[in-house]
């Protein structure tokens, strides 16, 4: 029998909406391109491009579209 997914779904629900305030180390980025293997090129508000990775526990639960925000 597999592990219960309620913890995974709770974490996904918690992270699906942006927080009301961001810390100094957080920012909201726009997805430019899916690079493959859960890697995404994202554009920061300062127009810098970064490569981000989706956590393994979210790979089969959350799908990210080009043009979306993370």
N, C-alpha and C positions, 0 to 999 in steps of 0.2 A: 504494500500500500504506500502511495506517495505521501509526501509531506503536505500538511494543510497549507493552502494558499492564502488564508485570510490575512496573515502578516504581510505577505507580498502585496496583496490588493490594498491593504491599509497604507502601506508605504507609497504605493503608486498614487492613491487618492490624495495623500498628504502633499506630494510633490507636483501634482497636476496644476495647481494654481500658484501664481507668484506670491511671495511673502509681501507683507505690507511695507517692510523696511529691509534693505539689504545692508550687510556688513561691509567693511572696507575690502574684504577679500572676495566678495561675491559680485557678479554682474549678470545681466540678462543679455544673451547673445542670439543672433539670428542665424539659422542654419543655411549655409550656402550650398553645400554639396555633401552627399553621402560618399565617403571614401571606401567603404566596405569593412566587413568584420567589426561592426559596431563602432566605427570611427567616422567622425563628422567634421567637416571644415565649417567653422562658425566665424561670424563677423561681430566683433565687440562694438560698443557705441563709439569708441575712439577710432573706428575704422581699421583696427588691427585684426588680422586673421589668425585664429588659433585652431588647433586640432584637438578635439575632445572625444572621449570614449564613454559609451553608455555602460553603466555598471552591469555585470553579468546577471544579477538577479532581476533586472528589468528587460533583458533582451527579448524574451518571448511574451512580454506583457505590454510594453509600451512601444509604439511605432512613431518615428519622428519623420516628418515630411519636410522637404526642401521649402524654405521660406518660413518655417515655423520658428518659434522662440523657445530657447532652453535656458 
